[in-house]
Amino acid sequence: MTAINADVLIHGCKYGKADDVRVCLEEGIEADGQGNEWTPFMWAAYYGHIDVAKVLVEFGADTDHVFHHDGKDATDAAKENNQNEFLEYLKTLPLKGKPAPPPHKSTMTAINADVLIHGCKYGKVDDVRVCLEEGIEADGQGNEWTPFMWAAYYGHIDVAKVLVEFGADPDLVYYQDVCYHDGKDATDAAKENNQIAFLEYLMTLKGNPVPPPHKSTMTAINADVLIHGCKYGKVDDVRVCLEEGIEADGQGNEWTPFMWAAYYGHIDVAKVLVEFGADPDHVFHHDGKDATDAAKENNQTAFLEYLKTLPLKGKPALM
């Protein structure tokens, strides 16, 4: 060996160099590493080197160590690389014999809103519970998807149940600023990542006696919100805007709400606009287009068929 240091120890654990590992440990290199990456034991687990792992255990390595940058331990590392034999080996290791495991809180290096979000993404239910017990807001800070939405996207039902226990709103819509927010809720998040089991779980939460009025979930009601709703198919937002008196044909400085609904193929939105007096035949004079042009431009065949069902306005024949 040309060197004996922590890097050599890690290298030996990755490549199964049991003799190098033993020499490093005999020379006093820390068996659990420096804390800036996975422990030597975790690397041995990831690559399935049981002989290396046994040497590490002989020198006092902590087989249950959790690397807090990603919340993983040796079991996670072995599973990640399909090291089934190593997983069987892990089952043979004796319990530590400590009188009681330390509270999970003591293993966490930070407790804040970011840790809560991280736990919801990676299914770290214990981290999530500690954050909530320490008073971190269950619905997040409002600057990104809620913790519940991230749990939905990644399908962590156990995490979601803890969030609900602490008052998280499963129906909250991420929608504060038209430019940057997407109008999605937990159902959208779960659908986006094909989390069928989570969608089934969401159905069990629908037993609220009376849902809050949709208007109460919106932080703004204006012409921009109406346009956003028409683009993204948010029919409830569109209805609220129109009920609050927002002009159904827009402000005249861009395509009308109906044209945007046509471009994106949102027939349900279009029907609400028509209900509130929108003009389906409006021509935007900056480009001379109408809703038919908008629908054709984006190949919205179903919307074009819908347009044919609309009654004529009774205007005199075009000259």
C-alpha positions in Angstrom: 0.0 0.0 0.0 1.3 3.4 -0.9 -0.9 5.3 1.6 -3.0 4.6 4.6 -5.9 7.1 5.1 -9.7 7.4 5.1 -9.8 7.5 1.3 -7.9 4.2 1.0 -10.3 2.7 3.5 -13.3 3.8 1.4 -11.6 2.5 -1.7 -11.0 -0.9 -0.1 -14.6 -1.1 0.9 -15.9 -0.3 -2.6 -13.5 -2.8 -4.3 -13.5 -5.6 -1.8 -9.9 -5.1 -0.7 -10.3 -6.8 2.8 -6.6 -6.7 3.5 -6.3 -3.0 2.8 -9.3 -2.4 4.9 -7.8 -4.3 7.8 -4.5 -2.4 7.6 -6.2 0.9 7.6 -8.3 0.0 10.7 -5.2 -1.4 12.5 -3.5 1.9 11.8 -6.3 3.8 13.6 -8.4 5.0 10.6 -12.0 5.6 11.9 -14.2 2.6 11.1 -17.2 4.8 10.4 -15.5 7.2 8.1 -15.3 11.0 8.2 -19.1 11.7 8.0 -18.8 13.5 4.6 -20.1 10.5 2.6 -21.5 7.0 3.1 -19.7 5.1 5.9 -17.2 2.4 4.9 -19.8 -0.2 6.0 -22.5 1.3 3.7 -20.1 1.1 0.7 -19.4 -2.5 1.5 -23.1 -3.1 1.6 -23.7 -1.4 -1.7 -21.1 -3.5 -3.4 -21.9 -6.7 -1.5 -18.5 -7.3 0.1 -19.4 -9.4 3.2 -15.8 -10.2 4.0 -15.0 -6.5 4.2 -18.1 -5.8 6.3 -17.0 -8.5 8.8 -13.6 -6.8 9.2 -15.3 -3.4 9.8 -17.6 -4.9 12.4 -14.6 -6.5 14.1 -13.1 -3.0 14.5 -16.4 -1.5 15.9 -18.1 -0.1 12.8 -21.7 0.9 13.4 -23.8 -1.3 11.1 -26.9 0.9 11.8 -25.4 4.3 11.0 -27.7 6.6 9.0 -26.1 9.1 6.6 -28.2 12.2 7.2 -27.6 13.8 3.8 -29.8 11.2 2.2 -31.3 9.4 5.2 -30.0 6.0 4.1 -28.3 3.2 6.0 -26.5 0.0 5.1 -29.8 -1.8 4.4 -30.9 1.0 2.0 -27.4 0.8 0.3 -27.6 -3.0 -0.2 -31.2 -2.8 -1.5 -30.3 0.0 -3.9 -27.8 -2.3 -5.7 -29.8 -5.6 -5.2 -27.2 -7.1 -2.9 -29.5 -9.9 -1.6 -26.7 -11.9 0.1 -25.6 -8.8 2.0 -29.1 -8.2 3.2 -29.2 -11.8 4.5 -25.9 -11.1 6.2 -27.3 -8.0 7.9 -30.0 -10.1 9.5 -27.3 -12.2 11.3 -25.8 -9.2 13.1 -26.7 -9.1 16.8 -28.7 -6.3 18.2 -26.6 -3.7 19.9 -27.9 -4.6 23.4 -28.5 -0.9 24.3 -31.1 -0.4 27.0 -33.3 1.7 24.7 -32.8 3.2 21.2 -32.2 6.9 21.3 -35.2 9.1 20.2 -35.2 9.6 16.5 -34.9 13.3 17.1 -31.4 12.8 18.5 -30.2 11.3 15.2 -31.3 14.3 13.1 -28.8 17.1 12.4 -31.5 19.7 11.6 -35.2 20.1 12.0 -36.8 22.6 9.7 -39.2 23.0 6.7 -36.6 21.7 4.3 -36.1 18.6 6.3 -39.8 18.0 6.4 -40.0 18.3 2.6 -37.0 15.9 2.2 -38.7 13.4 4.5 -41.9 13.5 2.5 -39.9 13.0 -0.8 -37.9 10.1 0.5 -40.5 8.4 2.8 -38.7 9.2 6.0 -41.7 9.0 8.2 -39.8 9.4 11.5 -38.1 12.6 10.3 -41.5 13.9 9.2 -43.1 13.1 12.6 -40.3 14.8 14.5 -40.5 17.9 12.3 -44.2 18.2 12.9 -43.9 17.5 16.6 -41.4 20.4 16.7 -44.0 22.7 15.2 -42.9 22.8 11.5 -46.0 23.8 9.5 -47.7 20.7 8.1 -48.6 22.5 4.8 -45.2 23.9 4.2 -44.1 27.5 3.5 -46.1 28.1 0.3 -43.0 28.5 -1.9 -43.2 25.0 -3.4 -45.5 22.0 -3.4 -46.9 21.1 0.1 -45.3 18.3 2.0 -48.5 16.3 1.4 -48.2 16.8 -2.4 -44.6 15.6 -2.4 -45.7 12.5 -0.4 -48.4 12.0 -3.1 -45.9 12.4 -5.9 -43.6 9.7 -4.5 -46.4 7.5 -3.2 -45.5 7.6 0.5 -48.9 6.8 2.1 -47.4 6.3 5.6 -45.9 9.8 5.5 -49.2 11.2 4.2 -51.0 9.7 7.2 -48.7 11.4 9.6 -49.2 14.7 7.8 -52.9 14.4 8.1 -52.6 13.5 11.7 -50.9 16.9 12.2 -53.5 18.8 10.3 -52.2 18.9 6.8 -54.7 19.9 4.1 -54.9 17.1 1.5 -56.9 19.3 -0.8 -54.6 22.3 -0.8 -53.9 23.7 -4.3 -50.4 25.0 -5.0 -51.5 28.3 -6.6 -50.4 31.7 -5.5 -48.7 33.4 -8.4 -49.9 32.9 -12.0 -46.4 33.0 -13.4 -44.7 30.4 -11.2 -47.4 28.2 -9.5 -49.1 25.4 -11.3 -52.5 25.1 -9.8 -52.0 21.4 -8.9 -53.1 19.5 -5.8 -52.2 16.1 -4.3 -54.4 14.2 -6.8 -52.5 15.9 -9.7 -49.2 15.1 -8.1 -50.0 11.4 -7.6 -51.4 11.1 -11.1 -48.3 12.8 -12.6 -46.1 10.0 -11.2 -48.6 7.1 -11.6 -49.1 6.5 -7.9 -52.2 4.4 -8.1 -52.1 3.2 -4.5 -51.9 6.8 -3.3 -54.8 7.8 -5.4 -56.8 5.0 -3.8 -55.7 6.3 -0.4 -56.9 9.8 -1.3 -60.3 8.5 -2.0 -60.6 7.5 1.7 -60.0 11.1 2.7 -63.0 12.5 0.9 -65.4 12.0 3.8 -65.3 15.6 5.0 -68.8 16.8 5.8 -68.6 20.0 3.7 -65.7 20.9 1.6 -64.6 24.6 1.8 -65.8 26.8 -1.1 -63.2 26.8 -3.9 -62.9 30.5 -3.7 -61.4 30.2 -0.2 -58.5 28.2 -1.6 -57.5 31.0 -4.1 -55.1 33.7 -3.1 -56.0 36.0 -6.0 -58.9 36.6 -8.4 -58.2 38.6 -11.4 -57.9 38.6 -15.2 -54.5 36.8 -15.1 -55.9 34.1 -12.9 -58.8 33.6 -15.3 -56.3 33.2 -18.2 -54.2 30.8 -16.2 -57.3 28.7 -15.4 -58.2 28.5 -19.1 -54.7 27.4 -20.0 -54.4 24.7 -17.3 -58.0 23.5 -17.3 -58.8 24.8 -13.8 -62.5 25.0 -14.3 -63.3 25.9 -10.7 -60.9 28.8 -10.8 -62.4 30.0 -14.0 -65.9 29.9 -12.5 -64.9 31.8 -9.4 -63.3 34.5 -11.5 -66.4 34.9 -13.7 -68.7 34.9 -10.7 -66.6 37.7 -9.2 -67.1 39.8 -12.3 -63.9 39.2 -14.3 -64.6 40.0 -18.0 -65.3 36.7 -19.8 -63.6 37.9 -23.0 -60.4 39.1 -21.2 -58.7 42.5 -21.4 -58.0 42.6 -25.1 -54.2 42.5 -24.8 -53.9 38.9 -25.7 -56.0 35.9 -26.8 -59.3 35.7 -25.1 -59.9 33.2 -22.3 -62.0 31.2 -24.7 -59.2 31.1 -27.3 -56.8 29.8 -24.7 -59.3 27.1 -23.6 -59.5 26.2 -27.3 -55.7 26.0 -27.8 -55.3 23.7 -24.8 -58.5 21.7 -25.5 -60.4 22.4 -22.3 -64.0 21.9 -23.3 -65.3 22.0 -19.7 -63.6 25.4 -19.3 -65.1 26.7 -22.6 -68.6 25.7 -21.5 -68.3 27.8 -18.3 -67.0 30.7 -20.3 -70.0 30.5 -22.7 -72.3 30.2 -19.7 -71.0 33.6 -18.6 -71.3 35.2 -22.0 -67.9 34.7 -23.6 -67.8 35.3 -27.4 -66.7 32.0 -29.1 -66.3 33.9 -32.4 -64.0 36.7 -31.1 -61.1 37.6 -33.4 -57.9 38.8 -31.8 -56.9 41.6 -34.1 -53.2 41.4 -33.5 -53.0 38.1 -35.3 -56.5 37.8 -36.9 -57.1 34.5 -35.2 -60.2 33.1 -33.4 -60.9 30.1 -31.3 -61.1 27.8 -34.3 -57.6 28.9 -35.4 -56.3 28.4 -31.8 -57.7 24.8 -31.6 -56.3 23.9 -35.1 -52.9 25.3 -34.2 -52.6 22.8 -31.3 -54.5 19.9 -33.0 -57.4 20.0 -30.6 -59.8 17.9 -32.7 -62.3 17.3 -29.9 -62.5 21.0 -29.3 -63.1 21.7 -33.0 -66.0 19.3 -32.8 -67.3 21.1 -29.7 -67.2 24.4 -31.6 -69.5 23.0 -34.2 -72.2 22.5 -31.5 -72.3 26.2 -30.5 -75.3 28.1 -31.9 -74.7 30.9 -34.4 -74.8 34.3 -32.8 -77.5 35.6 -35.2 -75.1 38.1 -36.8 -75.8 39.3 -40.3 -74.0 37.4 -43.0 -70.4 38.3 -43.6 -69.9 40.5 -46.6 
